[in-house]
């Protein structure tokens, strides 16, 4: 996707605005937080990691009460970051960390995080 040339602070502000008050629907609706660095370390992860296509992730949210807000979040990610990915850490566990991340023009990995409770 096309990057806007905004600096990382402006991108983070845009993402904060996109997720303000937005909850990810699961067994317990969870808020999003903005991340300014990729928390996954090198080597074999202690929890199962799976990548989900952004079309699949956002497709599941098209019928939610906040469908327009999720579309806005997707636009904020894809307009500001390249290579946007959805990564689920802890897949198959009751609590899954969900990261929506991409690269800024500076090369930083930025995005948002939420949790999904799946029992």
C-alpha positions in Angstrom: 0.0 0.0 0.0 1.0 3.6 -0.4 2.6 5.3 2.6 1.9 8.9 3.3 5.3 10.0 4.4 4.0 10.9 7.9 6.4 10.5 10.7 5.9 7.7 13.2 4.4 10.0 15.8 1.7 11.1 13.4 1.0 7.5 12.4 0.7 6.5 16.1 -1.7 9.4 16.7 -3.8 8.4 13.7 -4.0 4.8 15.0 -4.9 6.0 18.5 -7.8 8.0 17.0 -8.9 5.0 15.0 -9.1 2.7 18.0 -10.4 5.2 20.6 -13.3 3.5 22.3 -13.3 0.6 19.8 -13.7 -3.0 21.2 -12.7 -6.2 19.5 -15.7 -8.6 19.8 -15.0 -12.0 21.4 -16.2 -13.7 24.6 -15.1 -10.6 26.4 -14.9 -7.5 24.3 -11.4 -6.0 24.5 -10.0 -2.6 23.8 -7.2 -1.9 21.4 -3.8 -0.4 22.3 -1.3 1.1 20.0 2.1 -0.4 19.7 5.3 1.3 18.7 7.5 -1.7 18.6 7.1 -5.4 17.7 7.1 -7.4 21.0 7.9 -10.8 19.5 11.5 -11.9 20.0 13.8 -13.8 17.7 13.8 -17.6 17.9 11.1 -20.1 18.5 8.1 -18.5 20.1 6.8 -20.0 23.3 3.2 -19.7 22.0 1.7 -20.7 18.7 1.8 -17.9 16.2 -0.5 -17.8 13.1 -0.9 -15.1 10.5 -4.4 -14.3 9.2 -5.0 -12.4 6.0 -6.3 -8.9 6.7 -9.2 -9.6 4.3 -10.3 -12.5 6.5 -9.8 -10.6 9.8 -11.7 -7.6 8.7 -14.2 -9.7 6.8 -15.4 -11.3 10.0 -16.1 -7.8 11.4 -18.3 -6.5 8.5 -21.5 -7.5 10.3 -20.5 -6.1 13.7 -22.1 -3.1 15.2 -18.8 -1.2 14.7 -18.3 -2.3 11.1 -17.7 1.3 10.0 -15.1 1.8 12.7 -13.3 -1.4 11.8 -13.2 -0.2 8.2 -11.7 3.1 9.4 -9.1 1.2 11.4 -8.1 -0.8 8.3 -7.8 2.4 6.3 -5.6 4.0 9.0 -3.3 0.9 8.9 -3.1 0.5 5.2 -2.7 4.3 4.4 0.1 4.7 6.9 1.9 1.4 6.9 3.2 -1.1 4.3 2.9 -4.8 4.5 0.1 -4.9 7.0 -0.3 -8.2 8.7 -2.6 -9.7 11.3 -0.8 -12.0 13.7 -2.5 -14.1 16.3 -0.2 -15.2 19.2 -1.4 -18.0 21.4 -3.7 -19.5 18.7 -5.7 -22.4 20.2 -5.4 -21.0 23.7 -8.2 -19.4 25.7 -6.6 -15.9 25.4 -5.1 -14.9 22.1 -3.1 -11.7 21.5 -4.0 -10.2 18.2 -1.5 -7.8 16.5 -2.3 -5.7 13.4 1.1 -4.4 12.3 3.0 -3.0 9.4 6.1 -1.0 8.6 6.4 2.8 8.6 8.5 4.6 6.1 11.2 4.8 8.8 11.2 1.0 9.0 9.6 0.8 12.4 7.0 -1.9 13.1 3.8 -0.1 14.3 0.3 -1.1 14.8 -2.4 -2.0 17.3 -3.0 -4.9 19.7 -6.0 -6.5 21.3 -7.0 -9.7 22.9 -9.5 -12.3 22.0 -11.0 -14.7 24.5 -11.9 -18.0 22.9 -13.0 -20.7 25.2 
